[in-house]
Amino acid sequence: MAEQLTDAKLELYNILGERILQQTLNIGYKGRNTFSLKGLDNLTPVIYFIKLNYANKNVLHKMLKLKYKVEK
């Protein structure tokens, strides 16, 4: 049986190190888990950092927000 993990804390930081989003995630079981970041449409297209804390581990990833235009 898979090992069940506790909730994870996700934080999103801008390039200046200011936290702009904090979210608690239920990541379920050890292995591959997915999540969605909603409400990011208003963010400026630059580099952001995603910090994920779970099971006493910190993971930091870089995210690039691109500007795109949908043509109708």
C-alpha positions in Angstrom: 0.0 0.0 0.0 1.3 3.5 -0.9 2.5 5.8 1.9 0.0 8.6 2.5 1.5 12.1 2.9 0.3 15.1 4.7 -0.8 18.4 3.2 1.7 20.4 1.3 2.2 24.2 1.4 2.7 26.0 -1.9 4.0 29.5 -2.1 4.5 31.7 -5.2 7.1 34.5 -5.1 7.9 37.2 -7.5 11.5 38.1 -8.6 11.8 40.5 -5.7 11.1 37.7 -3.2 7.7 38.9 -2.3 5.1 36.2 -1.6 2.1 36.7 -3.9 0.2 33.5 -3.4 0.0 30.8 -0.6 -2.1 27.7 -1.0 -2.5 24.4 0.9 -2.6 21.3 -1.2 -3.7 17.8 -0.4 -1.1 15.8 -2.3 -2.5 12.4 -1.3 0.0 9.6 -1.8 3.7 9.3 -2.5 4.4 9.5 -6.2 3.3 11.8 -8.9 0.6 14.4 -8.0 -0.8 17.3 -9.9 -2.3 20.7 -8.9 -3.5 23.8 -10.7 -2.6 27.4 -10.0 -5.7 29.5 -10.6 -6.1 33.2 -10.7 -2.7 33.9 -12.3 -4.1 35.8 -15.3 -3.4 39.2 -13.7 0.3 38.4 -13.1 2.9 40.3 -15.1 4.8 38.0 -17.6 8.1 37.6 -15.8 9.9 34.9 -13.8 8.3 33.6 -10.6 9.4 31.0 -8.0 7.3 28.2 -6.7 8.2 26.9 -3.3 6.6 23.6 -2.2 7.0 22.3 1.4 5.9 18.8 2.1 7.1 16.0 4.4 9.7 18.3 5.9 11.2 19.0 2.5 11.4 22.2 0.5 11.5 22.2 -3.2 12.0 25.4 -5.3 11.2 25.7 -9.0 11.4 28.6 -11.4 8.3 29.4 -13.5 8.1 31.7 -16.5 4.8 33.4 -17.1 4.4 34.1 -20.8 2.1 36.7 -22.4 0.0 35.3 -25.1 -2.9 36.6 -27.2 -5.7 34.4 -28.4 -6.9 35.4 -31.8 -10.5 34.9 -32.6 
